[in-house]
Amino acid sequence: MNKIILFFILTTSFAMAQVSSTTSLGFKIGSDTGLNFRTPVQGEEFIQTTLGTDNDDLFINATYNTFLKPFRATVPYVGFGAGIETDEDDSDTANLRLPLGLVYEIPNRRLFTYAEVTGVVGNETSGAELHLGLNYSF
């Protein structure tokens, strides 16, 4: 556990992403589809919330993320969070979410794109989800 904490401290000390300093709203597609909202917390950390649908199910999830050291024109990030999904018979399913993403800020625009793979562990299902998104920073 101490090695994991040390890893996060070292990687967040190298973070330099500009998109973390602005609030943004966007849209994501992939394993599920929805509206995406990001808001900065402090430094290179941000909260990402998504509200959307997945095969006729309604879901909301939130993750607490931190940017890592930039790689070329992109900036990777990691996080952790939770989600709730409601299906057509009104039963709720909770899950744990572990995203790993890559952000590309479009030069001279208030837009950024991202790709994200999220590990999901729940009481009924577990696996990986893939998302692509486009957000507008304001």
Secondary structure, DSSP 8 states (H G I E B T S, - for coil): -HHHHHHHHHHHHT---SGGGS-EEEEEEESSEEEEEEEEEETTEEEEEEEEEETTEEEEEEEEEEE---BTTEEEEEEEEEEEEE-TT--EEEEEEEEEEEEEE-TTSSEEEEEEEEEEEESS-EEEEEEEEEEEE-
